[in-house]
Amino acid sequence: MRRNFLNITMLLLFILTVSFHFLPKILHEVLGILWFVAVFCHLYLNRKWIFSLNGGKWTINRSISVFINFMLVISIVAVMITGVFISNYIFKGLVGIELARNITAHQLHVSLPYLIIILMGVHLGLHIKGLWLRLLNFLTIDKNSAKARVAAYAFSITLVILGIYGSFLDRVGDRLLMKHIFATQATNLPFAAFLSILLGIFGLYVVVGYGIDRVFTKHKA
């Protein structure tokens, strides 16, 4: 329960932080710090997994999971460092004016969150099977029932459609290429709609992560 609460909090904090267009800049910085603290707590709670990396069998699934996690950590560290560089309030004046006005730092800070959304989605998707079974158990739904299969397919299709649509609206591809983007069709939508789009993009890659896990689990079998 504690882990699930932390994971949900971490996701919500991140989605809110990425929605900086709708927030006062100082609130964006505060949320970013809170999110970083949540990430640190998440890593601490999973420290046994980290220390177990030097042992055990390295399957394809495990290798992919470790790679995704490694990329996540690198991206998160980069976002936090660049955030300190370009801070307007909390860390203002901590670095020289050259770094504070560095275009690359600004572009990385704006672009990397979308890579993080993708990586976080795949990360969750690789482990979603256990969470889904716990949810079905909580709802007293038989995992092998037609109701469970229909719910899974309907939910997955909805996430894929919303995620693809949101990716085009928010120009995720251009963002990942670090193009200068000041506004998109998505950022012109109401705040709640923009949050839904970000969650849809995240959900799309949860489905992708689950697909990867299924493919290589069957390959292993």
C-alpha positions as a Markdown table, in Angstrom:
| # | Residue | x | y | z |
|---|---|---|---|---|
| 1 | Met | 0.0 | 0.0 | 0.0 |
| 2 | Arg | 2.8 | 2.4 | 0.9 |
| 3 | Arg | 4.6 | 1.7 | -2.4 |
| 4 | Asn | 1.4 | 2.2 | -4.4 |
| 5 | Phe | 0.6 | 5.5 | -2.7 |
| 6 | Leu | 4.1 | 6.7 | -3.4 |
| 7 | Asn | 4.0 | 5.6 | -7.0 |
| 8 | Ile | 0.7 | 7.4 | -7.6 |
| 9 | Thr | 2.0 | 10.5 | -5.8 |
| 10 | Met | 5.2 | 10.5 | -7.9 |
| 11 | Leu | 3.2 | 10.2 | -11.1 |
| 12 | Leu | 0.8 | 13.0 | -10.2 |
| 13 | Leu | 3.6 | 15.3 | -9.1 |
| 14 | Phe | 5.4 | 14.7 | -12.3 |
| 15 | Ile | 2.4 | 15.3 | -14.5 |
| 16 | Leu | 1.7 | 18.5 | -12.7 |
| 17 | Thr | 5.3 | 19.6 | -12.9 |
| 18 | Val | 5.3 | 19.1 | -16.7 |
| 19 | Ser | 2.2 | 21.2 | -16.9 |
| 20 | Phe | 4.3 | 24.3 | -16.2 |
| 21 | His | 2.5 | 26.4 | -18.8 |
| 22 | Phe | -0.5 | 26.5 | -16.4 |
| 23 | Leu | 1.4 | 27.1 | -13.1 |
| 24 | Pro | 3.3 | 29.9 | -11.5 |
| 25 | Lys | 7.0 | 29.4 | -12.0 |
| 26 | Ile | 7.7 | 29.1 | -8.3 |
| 27 | Leu | 5.1 | 26.4 | -7.9 |
| 28 | His | 6.6 | 24.6 | -10.8 |
| 29 | Glu | 10.0 | 24.6 | -9.0 |
| 30 | Val | 8.4 | 23.5 | -5.7 |
| 31 | Leu | 6.6 | 20.6 | -7.4 |
| 32 | Gly | 9.8 | 19.6 | -9.2 |
| 33 | Ile | 11.6 | 19.4 | -5.8 |
| 34 | Leu | 8.8 | 17.4 | -4.3 |
| 35 | Trp | 8.9 | 15.0 | -7.2 |
| 36 | Phe | 12.6 | 14.5 | -6.9 |
| 37 | Val | 12.1 | 13.7 | -3.2 |
| 38 | Ala | 9.4 | 11.2 | -4.2 |
| 39 | Val | 11.8 | 9.6 | -6.8 |
| 40 | Phe | 14.5 | 9.3 | -4.1 |
| 41 | Cys | 12.0 | 7.6 | -1.7 |
| 42 | His | 11.0 | 5.2 | -4.5 |
| 43 | Leu | 14.6 | 4.3 | -5.1 |
| 44 | Tyr | 15.2 | 3.8 | -1.4 |
| 45 | Leu | 12.2 | 1.5 | -1.1 |
| 46 | Asn | 13.5 | -0.6 | -4.1 |
| 47 | Arg | 17.1 | -0.6 | -2.9 |
| 48 | Lys | 17.1 | -4.4 | -2.6 |
| 49 | Trp | 16.5 | -4.7 | -6.3 |
| 50 | Ile | 19.4 | -2.3 | -7.0 |
| 51 | Phe | 21.8 | -4.3 | -4.8 |
| 52 | Ser | 20.7 | -7.5 | -6.5 |
| 53 | Leu | 21.9 | -6.4 | -9.9 |
| 54 | Asn | 25.2 | -8.2 | -9.5 |
| 55 | Gly | 23.6 | -11.6 | -9.1 |
| 56 | Gly | 21.0 | -13.8 | -10.8 |
| 57 | Lys | 20.3 | -14.7 | -14.4 |
| 58 | Trp | 20.2 | -11.9 | -16.9 |
| 59 | Thr | 17.1 | -12.6 | -19.1 |
| 60 | Ile | 16.0 | -10.4 | -21.9 |
| 61 | Asn | 13.2 | -9.0 | -19.8 |
| 62 | Arg | 15.6 | -8.2 | -17.0 |
| 63 | Ser | 18.1 | -6.5 | -19.3 |
| 64 | Ile | 15.4 | -4.3 | -20.8 |
| 65 | Ser | 14.1 | -3.4 | -17.4 |
| 66 | Val | 17.6 | -2.4 | -16.2 |
| 67 | Phe | 18.2 | -0.4 | -19.3 |
| 68 | Ile | 14.9 | 1.5 | -19.0 |
| 69 | Asn | 15.7 | 2.2 | -15.3 |
| 70 | Phe | 19.2 | 3.3 | -16.1 |
| 71 | Met | 17.9 | 5.7 | -18.7 |
| 72 | Leu | 15.3 | 7.0 | -16.3 |
| 73 | Val | 17.8 | 7.8 | -13.6 |
| 74 | Ile | 20.1 | 9.6 | -16.1 |
| 75 | Ser | 17.2 | 11.6 | -17.5 |
| 76 | Ile | 15.9 | 12.5 | -14.1 |
| 77 | Val | 19.3 | 13.7 | -12.9 |
| 78 | Ala | 19.7 | 15.7 | -16.1 |
| 79 | Val | 16.3 | 17.4 | -15.6 |
| 80 | Met | 17.1 | 18.2 | -12.0 |
| 81 | Ile | 20.5 | 19.6 | -12.8 |
| 82 | Thr | 19.3 | 21.8 | -15.7 |
| 83 | Gly | 16.3 | 22.8 | -13.5 |
| 84 | Val | 18.8 | 24.2 | -10.9 |
| 85 | Phe | 20.7 | 26.0 | -13.7 |
| 86 | Ile | 17.7 | 27.8 | -15.1 |
| 87 | Ser | 15.8 | 28.3 | -11.8 |
| 88 | Asn | 14.1 | 31.7 | -11.5 |
| 89 | Tyr | 13.4 | 31.5 | -7.7 |
| 90 | Ile | 14.6 | 28.7 | -5.4 |
| 91 | Phe | 18.1 | 28.2 | -6.9 |
| 92 | Lys | 18.4 | 31.5 | -8.6 |
| 93 | Gly | 22.0 | 32.8 | -8.5 |
| 94 | Leu | 23.4 | 29.4 | -7.5 |
| 95 | Val | 25.2 | 29.1 | -10.9 |
| 96 | Gly | 26.8 | 31.7 | -13.2 |
| 97 | Ile | 24.8 | 33.7 | -15.7 |
| 98 | Glu | 26.2 | 31.7 | -18.6 |
| 99 | Leu | 24.7 | 28.5 | -17.3 |
| 100 | Ala | 21.5 | 30.2 | -16.3 |
| 101 | Arg | 21.0 | 31.5 | -19.8 |
| 102 | Asn | 22.4 | 28.4 | -21.6 |
| 103 | Ile | 20.0 | 27.5 | -24.5 |
| 104 | Thr | 21.0 | 23.8 | -24.4 |
| 105 | Ala | 20.2 | 23.6 | -20.7 |
| 106 | His | 16.8 | 25.2 | -21.3 |
| 107 | Gln | 16.0 | 22.8 | -24.2 |
| 108 | Leu | 17.1 | 19.7 | -22.2 |
| 109 | His | 14.9 | 20.8 | -19.3 |
| 110 | Val | 11.9 | 21.2 | -21.6 |
| 111 | Ser | 12.5 | 18.1 | -23.8 |
| 112 | Leu | 13.7 | 15.4 | -21.3 |
| 113 | Pro | 10.4 | 15.3 | -19.3 |
| 114 | Tyr | 8.7 | 13.8 | -22.4 |
| 115 | Leu | 11.4 | 11.1 | -22.6 |
| 116 | Ile | 10.8 | 10.5 | -18.9 |
| 117 | Ile | 7.1 | 10.1 | -19.5 |
| 118 | Ile | 7.9 | 7.4 | -22.1 |
| 119 | Leu | 10.4 | 5.6 | -19.9 |
| 120 | Met | 8.1 | 5.8 | -16.9 |
| 121 | Gly | 5.3 | 4.3 | -18.9 |
| 122 | Val | 7.5 | 1.4 | -20.2 |
| 123 | His | 8.9 | 0.9 | -16.7 |
| 124 | Leu | 5.4 | 0.5 | -15.3 |
| 125 | Gly | 4.2 | -1.6 | -18.3 |
| 126 | Leu | 7.0 | -4.1 | -17.7 |
| 127 | His | 5.6 | -4.7 | -14.2 |
| 128 | Ile | 1.9 | -4.0 | -14.7 |
| 129 | Lys | 0.8 | -7.7 | -14.8 |
| 130 | Gly | 1.1 | -8.0 | -11.0 |
| 131 | Leu | -0.7 | -4.7 | -10.4 |
| 132 | Trp | -3.5 | -5.7 | -12.7 |
| 133 | Leu | -4.0 | -9.0 | -10.9 |
| 134 | Arg | -4.1 | -7.2 | -7.6 |
| 135 | Leu | -6.7 | -4.8 | -8.9 |
| 136 | Leu | -8.9 | -7.6 | -10.2 |
| 137 | Asn | -8.6 | -9.4 | -6.9 |
| 138 | Phe | -9.6 | -6.2 | -5.1 |
| 139 | Leu | -12.6 | -5.9 | -7.4 |
| 140 | Thr | -13.3 | -9.6 | -6.9 |
| 141 | Ile | -13.1 | -10.3 | -10.7 |
| 142 | Asp | -11.8 | -13.6 | -11.9 |
| 143 | Lys | -8.6 | -12.9 | -13.9 |
| 144 | Asn | -9.6 | -15.6 | -16.5 |
| 145 | Ser | -13.2 | -14.3 | -16.9 |
| 146 | Ala | -14.5 | -12.6 | -20.0 |
| 147 | Lys | -15.2 | -9.5 | -18.0 |
| 148 | Ala | -11.5 | -9.2 | -17.1 |
| 149 | Arg | -10.4 | -9.7 | -20.7 |
| 150 | Val | -12.8 | -7.2 | -22.1 |
| 151 | Ala | -11.8 | -4.6 | -19.4 |
| 152 | Ala | -8.1 | -5.1 | -20.2 |
| 153 | Tyr | -8.6 | -4.8 | -24.0 |
| 154 | Ala | -10.9 | -1.8 | -23.7 |
| 155 | Phe | -8.6 | 0.0 | -21.3 |
| 156 | Ser | -5.6 | -0.7 | -23.4 |
| 157 | Ile | -7.2 | 0.5 | -26.6 |
| 158 | Thr | -8.4 | 3.7 | -25.0 |
| 159 | Leu | -4.9 | 4.4 | -23.7 |
| 160 | Val | -3.3 | 3.8 | -27.1 |
| 161 | Ile | -5.8 | 6.0 | -28.9 |
| 162 | Leu | -5.5 | 8.8 | -26.3 |
| 163 | Gly | -1.8 | 8.5 | -26.2 |
| 164 | Ile | -1.2 | 8.6 | -30.0 |
| 165 | Tyr | -3.7 | 11.5 | -30.3 |
| 166 | Gly | -2.0 | 13.4 | -27.5 |
| 167 | Ser | 1.4 | 12.8 | -28.9 |
| 168 | Phe | 0.4 | 14.6 | -32.1 |
| 169 | Leu | -1.3 | 17.4 | -30.3 |
| 170 | Asp | 1.6 | 18.0 | -28.0 |
| 171 | Arg | 4.3 | 17.4 | -30.7 |
| 172 | Val | 6.1 | 14.8 | -28.6 |
| 173 | Gly | 8.4 | 13.8 | -31.5 |
| 174 | Asp | 9.5 | 17.4 | -32.1 |
| 175 | Arg | 10.0 | 17.8 | -28.3 |
| 176 | Leu | 12.3 | 14.8 | -28.2 |
| 177 | Leu | 14.3 | 16.2 | -31.1 |
| 178 | Met | 14.8 | 19.3 | -28.9 |
| 179 | Lys | 13.0 | 21.7 | -31.4 |
| 180 | His | 12.1 | 25.1 | -30.1 |
| 181 | Ile | 8.4 | 24.8 | -29.2 |
| 182 | Phe | 6.7 | 27.5 | -27.2 |
| 183 | Ala | 3.1 | 26.3 | -27.5 |
| 184 | Thr | 1.2 | 23.4 | -29.1 |
| 185 | Gln | -2.4 | 22.5 | -29.7 |
| 186 | Ala | -2.3 | 20.6 | -26.4 |
| 187 | Thr | -1.0 | 23.5 | -24.3 |
| 188 | Asn | -3.9 | 25.6 | -25.7 |
| 189 | Leu | -6.4 | 23.3 | -24.2 |
| 190 | Pro | -7.9 | 23.7 | -20.7 |
| 191 | Phe | -5.7 | 22.5 | -17.8 |
| 192 | Ala | -7.7 | 19.3 | -17.1 |
| 193 | Ala | -7.6 | 18.4 | -20.8 |
| 194 | Phe | -3.8 | 18.9 | -21.0 |
| 195 | Leu | -3.4 | 16.7 | -17.9 |
| 196 | Ser | -5.5 | 14.0 | -19.5 |
| 197 | Ile | -3.3 | 14.1 | -22.6 |
| 198 | Leu | -0.1 | 13.7 | -20.6 |
| 199 | Leu | -1.7 | 10.7 | -18.7 |
| 200 | Gly | -2.8 | 9.3 | -22.1 |
| 201 | Ile | 0.8 | 9.5 | -23.4 |
| 202 | Phe | 2.0 | 7.8 | -20.3 |
| 203 | Gly | -0.6 | 5.1 | -20.6 |
| 204 | Leu | 0.3 | 4.5 | -24.2 |
| 205 | Tyr | 3.8 | 3.5 | -23.1 |
| 206 | Val | 2.5 | 1.4 | -20.3 |
| 207 | Val | 0.8 | -0.7 | -22.9 |
| 208 | Val | 4.0 | -0.7 | -25.0 |
| 209 | Gly | 5.9 | -1.9 | -21.9 |
| 210 | Tyr | 3.4 | -4.6 | -21.2 |
| 211 | Gly | 3.6 | -5.7 | -24.8 |
| 212 | Ile | 7.4 | -6.0 | -24.6 |
| 213 | Asp | 7.1 | -8.1 | -21.4 |
| 214 | Arg | 4.6 | -10.4 | -23.1 |
| 215 | Val | 6.7 | -10.8 | -26.2 |
| 216 | Phe | 9.9 | -11.8 | -24.4 |
| 217 | Thr | 8.1 | -13.8 | -21.8 |
| 218 | Lys | 6.6 | -16.0 | -24.5 |
| 219 | His | 10.0 | -16.1 | -26.3 |
| 220 | Lys | 11.5 | -17.3 | -23.1 |
| 221 | Ala | 8.9 | -20.0 | -22.8 |
